[in-house]
Amino acid sequence: MDFEKIVKTRRSIRKYLNKDIEPEKINLILEAGRFAPSAKNSQNWHFIVVNDKKIIFEIAKASSNQMFISEAPIVIVACATENERVMQCGQYAYTVNLSIAMTFMICQAWELGIGSCWIGAFDESMIKKILKIPEKIKVVSLSPFGYPAEEPTARMRKDINEIVSYNEYKV
């Protein structure tokens, strides 16, 4: 699948088949995150692959009771190992770095026929407790991954002219 097709067809998947993901495919997904760019090549990340169904169930409860998460064979939790550096532009490097890495993993998964759903609604302190994550580490995002049991339709996108201008900000 070419990149344009990945971008245009990827959907948030909230229903998964009861089918394990092959270890080599999990590795390809993780490698996509490992090769993602990061500010000053800091690679300030750690990814926790959760495949224990009891732990995934607890993660789903700690994620605003989004119980569809518990259907997935794995959940990947993206953690920042350094969370104080602010880039010159004013953004925290860890949020940008982990967002890029998770996006790379989600795109790689889709190319492999594996769905996901970016989860930002979760109680970080509960996730840390469940996964024994040290206090100084930040949980940036998490996503269930699994073979889709649904084919969501495309959602409406704004026209390109509504979101792009050249040389200066124009609305």
HELIX and SHEET records of a PDB file:
HELIX    1   1 PHE A    3  THR A    9  1                                   7    
HELIX    2   2 PRO A   23  ARG A   34  1                                  12    
HELIX    3   3 ALA A   39  ASN A   41  5                                   3    
HELIX    4   4 LYS A   53  ALA A   62  1                                  10    
HELIX    5   5 MET A   67  GLU A   71  5                                   5    
HELIX    6   6 ALA A   93  GLU A  111  1                                  19    
HELIX    7   7 GLU A  124  LEU A  131  1                                   8    
HELIX    8   8 ILE A  160  ILE A  163  1                                   4    
SHEET    1   A 4 TRP A  45  VAL A  50  0                                        
SHEET    2   A 4 ILE A  74  ALA A  80 -1                                        
SHEET    3   A 4 LYS A 138  GLY A 146 -1                                        
SHEET    4   A 4 GLY A 115  SER A 116 -1                                        
END                                                                             
